């Protein structure tokens, strides 16, 4: 829904793409010929004389050059120029700041070349209206919750994705519906001149009149309070520090304070929702994340390797004792022929002590943590593993250009039919009547991925699981 609103808003505000950006870029290039790999008019090794950037009315040059793999004064092989241009184009795309990026090299003097970067900027600040389902996925809402419109959230986010041109994120959000929520956040990715250290802070407050209170036969059971009473309230405040020594690696440390309160109705149904039969829970959470990301496209990767590891320590102040858990994800993406690609993803989690309050027993079934084909099920547990394999074909990869939209002059459309197979396992010391714990899970299917601008992704997947069940599932997140 938010993407539909975005498109309508851009059409309403369209005022044409400014030709001055292109003219400015061409003026800087002048009559110097663009050079490519194999241009024998240049020596084997060339020196980068200058990096010239155009089209960035808001984004500062230093934000762009921070992502690039070459610097002024670098000496590179002539035969690597095309590869470097393509690599830097992909790196700048990954900033999610631009609707189009062009990187070229032009001959300067003798053995010197200039690198020219032309970007077309997105719309960085606008009120984003969203309609979001509260359930775990579309299929659960459509089938099990009978398309109940009360289980939806309507909200507005006023966010600046590129505050002061420094890629700072500043946002305020308000939401009504199934969950009433208000939040503020600010993050500055670069505090120092070397652009390696960043920091930010956020806080949010939310209320619900309905929540799930237990898992029964791998299904969530819900309870609702009468009007005027909140069944669960949550306040969260966090501070974050990041260290990014290189393009592909990042370290993140986050300190978070959480404060929950539940209605006595929940305790009557599940005394283990929090620890010690309490209706309050306060805790401090310390999280460390290590990310190594060398994929070609951070939004929808086709080639490269990615690793993300988390270590989270939770220490209770009230209604909770202690939990330590670790998660890891390793992904490998390969191009096996001109239009064929493979993807392999491994995810795992382990936590201790294994016996936790119900609210922290989550395993598979939420967000991106599920075995495809089991979207209707929740599988609680202290340890789990997932393996995903996909074979994709690039059916369509086009760019609609010269559109009369100031902040959307180019719309890429990419379609990837695929076949896939998943496997998973969840360990639980207290499975109770859940029948999917402590047993292998596996599935296979066919699907179609749709990828477009402004980080839009849509996955349509028809899947069969080991229970003999099959169905069409819709997702708007990554695999």
C-alpha positions as CSV (number, residue, x, y, z in Angstrom):
1,X,0.0,0.0,0.0
2,X,2.8,2.5,0.8
3,X,4.3,1.9,-2.6
4,X,1.0,2.6,-4.3
5,X,0.6,5.8,-2.3
6,X,4.2,6.8,-3.2
7,X,3.5,6.4,-6.9
8,X,0.3,8.4,-6.7
9,X,2.0,11.1,-4.7
10,X,4.9,11.4,-7.2
11,X,2.5,11.5,-10.2
12,X,0.6,14.3,-8.5
13,X,3.8,16.2,-7.7
14,X,5.5,15.6,-11.1
15,X,7.1,18.6,-12.6
16,X,9.5,17.1,-15.0
17,X,13.1,16.0,-14.7
18,X,15.5,18.9,-14.7
19,X,17.7,18.8,-17.8
20,X,20.2,21.1,-16.0
21,X,21.6,18.1,-14.1
22,X,22.5,16.3,-17.4
23,X,23.7,19.5,-19.0
24,X,25.9,20.3,-16.0
25,X,27.4,16.8,-16.2
26,X,28.0,17.1,-19.9
27,X,29.6,20.5,-19.5
28,X,32.1,19.0,-17.1
29,X,32.9,16.2,-19.4
30,X,33.4,18.5,-22.2
31,X,34.9,17.1,-25.4
32,X,37.0,14.5,-23.6
33,X,36.3,11.0,-25.0
34,X,34.9,8.3,-22.7
35,X,37.4,5.5,-22.4
36,X,36.8,1.8,-21.8
37,X,38.7,-1.4,-21.2
38,X,41.1,-2.1,-24.1
39,X,41.5,1.5,-25.2
40,X,45.1,1.3,-26.5
41,X,45.4,5.1,-26.7
42,X,46.1,4.9,-23.0
43,X,49.1,3.2,-21.3
44,X,48.5,0.0,-19.4
45,X,48.3,1.8,-16.0
46,X,46.4,5.1,-15.6
47,X,46.1,7.6,-12.8
48,X,42.8,8.9,-11.5
49,X,43.2,12.7,-11.8
50,X,39.8,13.7,-10.5
51,X,36.4,12.4,-9.5
52,X,33.6,14.8,-10.8
53,X,30.1,14.4,-9.4
54,X,26.9,15.9,-10.8
55,X,23.2,15.7,-10.1
56,X,23.6,15.7,-6.3
57,X,21.7,18.8,-5.3
58,X,21.4,17.6,-1.7
59,X,23.8,14.7,-1.2
60,X,27.3,15.9,-0.3
61,X,30.2,14.7,-2.4
62,X,31.9,13.1,0.5
63,X,29.0,10.7,1.0
64,X,29.3,9.5,-2.6
65,X,33.1,9.2,-2.6
66,X,33.0,7.3,0.7
67,X,31.3,4.4,-1.1
68,X,33.6,4.3,-4.1
69,X,36.5,1.9,-4.5
70,X,38.8,4.5,-6.2
71,X,40.3,7.7,-4.9
72,X,42.0,10.7,-6.5
73,X,45.6,9.8,-7.2
74,X,45.0,6.0,-7.4
75,X,46.8,4.2,-10.2
76,X,44.7,1.4,-11.8
77,X,45.0,-0.9,-14.8
78,X,43.5,0.4,-18.0
79,X,41.8,-3.0,-18.5
80,X,40.0,-2.7,-15.2
81,X,38.2,0.6,-16.0
82,X,34.9,-0.9,-17.1
83,X,34.9,-3.2,-14.1
84,X,35.6,-0.4,-11.7
85,X,32.9,1.8,-13.2
86,X,30.3,-1.0,-12.9
87,X,31.5,-1.8,-9.3
88,X,31.1,1.8,-8.2
89,X,27.7,2.1,-9.9
90,X,26.5,-0.8,-7.8
91,X,28.0,0.6,-4.7
92,X,26.2,3.9,-5.1
93,X,22.9,2.1,-5.9
94,X,23.2,0.4,-2.5
95,X,22.9,3.7,-0.7
96,X,19.2,3.8,-1.7
97,X,19.5,7.5,-2.2
98,X,19.3,7.7,-6.0
99,X,16.8,6.6,-8.8
100,X,19.6,6.4,-11.4
101,X,23.4,6.3,-11.3
102,X,26.0,6.5,-14.1
103,X,29.7,6.2,-13.7
104,X,32.1,6.7,-16.6
105,X,35.8,7.4,-17.2
106,X,37.1,10.1,-19.6
107,X,40.6,10.7,-20.9
108,X,42.4,13.6,-19.4
109,X,46.1,14.2,-20.0
110,X,48.7,11.6,-20.9
111,X,48.2,8.6,-18.6
112,X,45.4,10.3,-16.5
113,X,41.7,9.8,-16.6
114,X,38.8,11.6,-14.8
115,X,35.9,9.6,-13.3
116,X,32.5,11.2,-13.8
117,X,29.5,10.3,-11.6
118,X,26.0,11.3,-12.5
119,X,23.2,10.6,-10.0
120,X,19.5,11.4,-10.0
121,X,18.3,11.8,-6.4
122,X,15.2,10.3,-4.8
123,X,12.6,12.3,-2.9
124,X,14.2,12.2,0.6
125,X,11.5,13.8,2.7
126,X,7.8,13.3,2.4
127,X,4.9,12.0,4.6
128,X,4.6,8.3,4.0
129,X,1.2,7.0,4.6
130,X,1.1,3.2,5.2
131,X,-1.5,0.5,5.6
132,X,0.1,-2.5,7.3
133,X,-1.4,-5.8,8.4
134,X,-0.7,-6.7,12.1
135,X,-0.5,-10.4,11.4
136,X,2.7,-12.3,10.6
137,X,2.0,-12.4,6.8
138,X,-0.7,-11.7,4.3
139,X,-1.9,-15.3,4.1
140,X,-2.6,-15.5,7.9
141,X,-4.6,-12.3,7.8
142,X,-6.5,-13.4,4.6
143,X,-7.3,-17.0,5.6
144,X,-7.1,-17.4,9.4
145,X,-8.2,-14.0,10.5
146,X,-10.9,-13.7,7.8
147,X,-9.6,-10.5,6.3
148,X,-10.6,-8.6,9.5
149,X,-9.8,-4.9,8.8
150,X,-9.5,-4.3,12.6
151,X,-6.2,-6.2,12.4
152,X,-4.6,-3.5,10.3
153,X,-2.6,-0.5,11.2
154,X,-2.9,2.9,9.5
155,X,0.0,5.4,10.1
156,X,2.1,8.1,8.9
157,X,5.9,8.4,8.9
158,X,7.6,11.7,8.3
159,X,11.2,10.7,7.5
160,X,14.2,12.5,6.1
161,X,16.4,9.8,4.6
162,X,19.2,12.3,3.7
163,X,19.1,15.0,6.4
164,X,21.5,17.8,5.6
165,X,22.8,15.8,2.7
166,X,24.8,13.6,5.1
167,X,22.7,10.4,4.7
168,X,21.4,11.1,8.3
169,X,18.0,9.6,9.1
170,X,15.5,11.6,11.0
171,X,12.0,10.3,11.5
172,X,8.8,10.6,13.5
173,X,6.0,8.1,13.2
174,X,2.4,7.8,14.5
175,X,0.2,4.8,14.0
176,X,-3.4,3.9,14.9
177,X,-5.4,0.7,14.5
178,X,-4.5,-2.7,15.8
179,X,-1.4,-1.1,17.5
180,X,-1.3,2.5,18.6
181,X,2.3,3.6,18.3
182,X,4.4,6.7,18.4
183,X,8.1,6.9,17.8
184,X,11.1,9.1,17.1
185,X,14.5,8.2,15.7
186,X,17.7,9.8,14.6
187,X,20.9,8.3,13.1
188,X,24.1,9.9,11.8
189,X,26.2,7.3,9.9
190,X,29.4,9.4,10.0
191,X,30.6,11.4,13.0
192,X,34.3,11.7,12.1
193,X,36.3,13.0,9.1
194,X,37.3,9.5,8.1
195,X,33.6,8.5,8.0
196,X,34.0,5.3,10.0
197,X,32.0,6.0,13.2
198,X,28.3,6.7,13.5
199,X,25.7,7.0,16.3
200,X,22.0,7.4,16.8
201,X,19.1,7.1,19.2
202,X,15.4,6.2,19.2
203,X,12.4,5.7,21.4
204,X,8.9,4.4,20.9
205,X,5.7,3.8,22.9
206,X,2.9,1.4,21.8
207,X,-0.4,0.0,23.1
208,X,-2.6,-2.9,22.0
209,X,-6.1,-4.0,22.9
210,X,-5.4,-7.5,21.6
211,X,-2.3,-9.7,21.8
212,X,-1.4,-13.4,21.5
213,X,-0.9,-15.1,24.9
214,X,0.2,-18.6,24.0
215,X,1.0,-21.1,21.1
216,X,-1.4,-23.9,20.8
217,X,-0.8,-26.6,18.2
218,X,1.6,-24.3,16.4
219,X,-1.0,-21.6,16.2
220,X,-1.1,-18.3,18.1
221,X,-4.1,-17.8,20.4
222,X,-5.3,-14.2,20.9
223,X,-7.1,-12.4,23.7
224,X,-8.8,-8.9,23.5
225,X,-9.7,-6.5,26.3
226,X,-12.9,-4.5,26.5
227,X,-12.7,-1.0,25.0
228,X,-10.9,1.5,27.1
229,X,-8.3,-1.0,28.4
230,X,-4.9,-1.8,26.9
231,X,-3.9,-5.5,27.1
232,X,-0.2,-4.8,26.5
233,X,1.9,-1.6,26.5
234,X,5.5,-1.2,25.6
235,X,8.1,1.6,26.0
236,X,11.5,1.3,24.3
237,X,14.5,3.6,24.3
238,X,17.8,2.8,22.5
239,X,21.2,4.2,21.7
240,X,23.3,2.8,18.9
241,X,27.0,3.1,17.8
242,X,28.4,1.9,14.5
243,X,31.9,1.4,13.2
244,X,32.4,0.8,9.5
245,X,36.1,0.4,8.7
246,X,35.6,-0.7,5.1
247,X,32.9,-0.7,2.5
248,X,31.7,-4.2,3.1
249,X,32.0,-4.6,6.9
250,X,30.2,-2.9,9.8
251,X,30.1,-3.3,13.6
252,X,27.0,-2.2,15.6
253,X,26.5,-1.9,19.3
254,X,23.1,-1.1,20.7
255,X,22.0,-0.5,24.3
256,X,18.2,-0.8,24.7
257,X,15.8,-0.4,27.6
258,X,12.4,-2.2,27.4
259,X,9.4,-1.7,29.7
260,X,6.3,-3.9,29.2
261,X,3.0,-4.0,31.0
262,X,0.2,-6.5,30.4
263,X,-3.4,-6.7,31.6
264,X,-4.2,-9.3,34.3
265,X,-6.3,-11.0,31.6
266,X,-3.2,-12.3,30.0
267,X,-1.8,-13.7,33.3
268,X,-5.1,-15.5,33.9
269,X,-4.5,-17.4,30.6
270,X,-0.8,-17.8,30.8
271,X,1.1,-17.3,34.1
272,X,4.4,-17.8,32.2
273,X,4.0,-14.9,29.8
274,X,6.6,-13.0,31.9
275,X,8.7,-14.5,34.6
276,X,7.5,-14.9,38.2
277,X,3.8,-14.5,37.2
278,X,4.4,-10.8,36.9
279,X,2.3,-8.4,34.9
280,X,5.4,-6.1,34.3
281,X,8.7,-6.7,32.7
282,X,11.7,-4.3,32.6
283,X,15.0,-5.2,31.1
284,X,18.3,-3.9,29.6
285,X,19.4,-5.4,26.3
286,X,22.9,-5.2,24.9
287,X,23.3,-6.2,21.2
288,X,26.4,-6.6,19.1
289,X,26.1,-7.1,15.3
290,X,28.8,-8.0,12.9
291,X,28.0,-7.6,9.2
292,X,30.1,-8.6,6.2
293,X,28.3,-7.7,3.0
294,X,29.9,-8.3,-0.4
295,X,26.8,-8.8,-2.5
296,X,26.2,-6.8,-5.7
297,X,22.9,-5.4,-4.6
298,X,21.9,-5.0,-0.9
299,X,18.2,-4.9,-1.7
300,X,18.0,-7.9,-4.0
301,X,21.4,-9.6,-4.4
302,X,22.3,-11.9,-7.3
303,X,26.0,-12.4,-6.8
304,X,28.3,-12.2,-3.8
305,X,28.5,-13.3,-0.1
306,X,26.9,-12.0,3.0
307,X,27.3,-12.8,6.7
308,X,25.5,-11.3,9.7
309,X,26.0,-12.4,13.3
310,X,24.2,-11.2,16.4
311,X,25.0,-11.6,20.1
312,X,22.2,-10.3,22.5
313,X,22.3,-10.2,26.2
314,X,19.2,-9.5,28.2
315,X,19.3,-8.7,31.9
316,X,16.0,-8.3,33.8
317,X,15.1,-5.5,36.2
318,X,11.6,-6.8,36.9
319,X,9.6,-9.8,35.6
320,X,12.6,-11.3,33.9
321,X,15.9,-12.9,34.8
322,X,18.5,-13.4,32.0
323,X,18.8,-14.5,28.4
324,X,21.8,-14.8,26.0
325,X,21.2,-15.7,22.4
326,X,23.2,-15.8,19.2
327,X,22.0,-15.7,15.6
328,X,24.0,-16.1,12.4
329,X,23.1,-15.9,8.7
330,X,25.4,-16.9,5.8
331,X,24.2,-16.2,2.2
332,X,25.9,-17.1,-1.1
333,X,24.7,-15.8,-4.5
334,X,26.1,-17.0,-7.8
335,X,25.6,-16.3,-11.5
336,X,25.8,-19.7,-13.2
337,X,25.1,-18.4,-16.8
338,X,24.1,-15.2,-18.5
339,X,20.6,-15.1,-17.0
340,X,20.6,-17.9,-14.4
341,X,21.3,-17.4,-10.7
342,X,21.5,-19.5,-7.6
343,X,21.0,-18.4,-4.0
344,X,21.8,-20.3,-0.8
345,X,20.9,-19.0,2.7
346,X,21.7,-20.6,6.1
347,X,20.3,-19.1,9.3
348,X,20.6,-20.4,12.9
349,X,19.9,-19.4,16.5
350,X,20.8,-20.7,19.9
351,X,19.8,-19.3,23.3
352,X,20.3,-20.1,26.9
353,X,18.9,-20.7,29.5
354,X,16.5,-22.7,27.3
355,X,13.6,-22.2,29.7
356,X,12.4,-18.6,29.1
357,X,9.2,-16.7,29.7
358,X,6.7,-17.2,26.8
359,X,7.4,-13.8,25.2
360,X,11.0,-14.9,24.5
361,X,10.5,-18.4,23.3
362,X,10.0,-17.4,19.7
363,X,11.6,-19.6,17.1
364,X,10.2,-19.9,13.5
365,X,7.1,-18.2,12.1
366,X,7.8,-14.5,12.3
367,X,9.3,-11.9,10.0
368,X,11.8,-13.6,7.7
369,X,12.4,-16.5,10.1
370,X,10.3,-19.3,8.6
371,X,10.5,-22.3,6.3
372,X,8.6,-21.5,3.2
373,X,5.3,-23.4,3.1
374,X,4.9,-23.2,6.9
375,X,3.7,-19.5,6.9
376,X,0.6,-20.5,8.8
377,X,2.5,-22.0,11.7
378,X,4.5,-20.7,14.7
379,X,7.2,-23.0,16.0
380,X,8.6,-21.9,19.4
381,X,12.0,-23.0,20.6
382,X,15.4,-22.1,21.9
383,X,17.4,-23.3,18.9
384,X,16.6,-23.5,15.2
385,X,18.2,-23.7,11.8
386,X,17.0,-22.9,8.3
387,X,18.5,-23.7,4.9
388,X,17.1,-22.2,1.7
389,X,18.1,-22.9,-1.9
390,X,16.8,-21.1,-5.0
391,X,17.4,-21.2,-8.8
392,X,16.3,-18.0,-10.6
393,X,16.0,-16.9,-14.2
394,X,16.1,-13.2,-15.2
395,X,13.0,-13.0,-17.3
396,X,12.9,-9.2,-17.5
397,X,15.3,-6.4,-16.7
398,X,14.2,-3.1,-18.2
399,X,14.3,0.5,-17.3
400,X,11.5,3.0,-18.1
401,X,13.4,6.2,-18.7
402,X,12.7,9.9,-19.3
403,X,9.6,9.8,-17.2
404,X,8.0,13.2,-16.5
405,X,8.5,12.7,-12.8
406,X,11.1,14.8,-11.0
407,X,12.0,12.3,-8.3
408,X,11.2,9.2,-10.4
409,X,12.7,9.7,-13.8
410,X,13.7,6.1,-14.1
411,X,11.7,3.0,-13.0
412,X,13.5,-0.3,-13.2
413,X,11.4,-3.5,-13.5
414,X,13.0,-6.9,-12.9
415,X,11.2,-10.2,-13.0
416,X,12.8,-13.5,-11.7
417,X,10.8,-16.8,-12.0
418,X,12.4,-19.4,-9.7
419,X,12.2,-22.8,-8.2
420,X,13.3,-23.4,-4.6
421,X,13.6,-25.8,-1.7
422,X,13.8,-25.2,2.1
423,X,14.6,-27.3,5.2
424,X,14.5,-26.4,8.9
425,X,14.5,-27.7,12.4
426,X,13.4,-26.2,15.8
427,X,14.5,-27.6,19.1
428,X,12.2,-27.0,22.1
429,X,12.5,-28.5,25.6
430,X,8.8,-27.7,26.2
431,X,6.9,-28.5,22.9
432,X,3.6,-29.2,24.7
433,X,1.0,-29.9,22.0
434,X,3.0,-28.4,19.2
435,X,3.6,-31.0,16.5
436,X,6.3,-29.3,14.4
437,X,9.0,-29.0,17.1
438,X,11.9,-31.4,17.3
439,X,11.3,-32.8,13.8
440,X,12.7,-32.0,10.3
441,X,10.7,-29.5,8.2
442,X,11.1,-29.4,4.4
443,X,9.3,-27.8,1.4
444,X,9.7,-27.0,-2.2
445,X,8.0,-24.6,-4.7
446,X,8.0,-22.3,-7.6
447,X,7.7,-18.5,-7.5
448,X,8.2,-15.1,-9.1
449,X,10.2,-12.2,-7.6
450,X,9.3,-8.6,-8.7
451,X,11.9,-5.9,-8.0
452,X,11.5,-2.2,-8.7
453,X,12.5,1.2,-7.5
454,X,12.4,2.7,-3.9
455,X,13.5,-0.8,-2.6
456,X,10.2,-2.4,-3.7
457,X,10.2,-6.2,-3.6
458,X,7.3,-8.6,-4.1
459,X,7.5,-12.4,-3.8
460,X,4.8,-14.7,-5.1
461,X,5.5,-18.3,-4.1
462,X,3.5,-21.5,-4.5
463,X,4.9,-24.0,-2.0
464,X,4.4,-27.7,-0.9
465,X,5.4,-28.7,2.6
466,X,6.0,-32.1,4.2
467,X,2.5,-32.2,5.7
468,X,1.1,-32.4,2.2
469,X,-0.2,-28.9,2.3
470,X,0.2,-26.5,-0.6
471,X,-0.7,-22.9,-1.3
472,X,0.2,-19.5,-2.8
473,X,2.0,-17.1,-0.5
474,X,2.7,-13.4,-0.8
475,X,5.6,-11.6,0.8
476,X,7.2,-8.1,0.5
477,X,10.4,-8.9,2.3
478,X,13.6,-10.6,1.2
479,X,14.2,-14.3,1.3
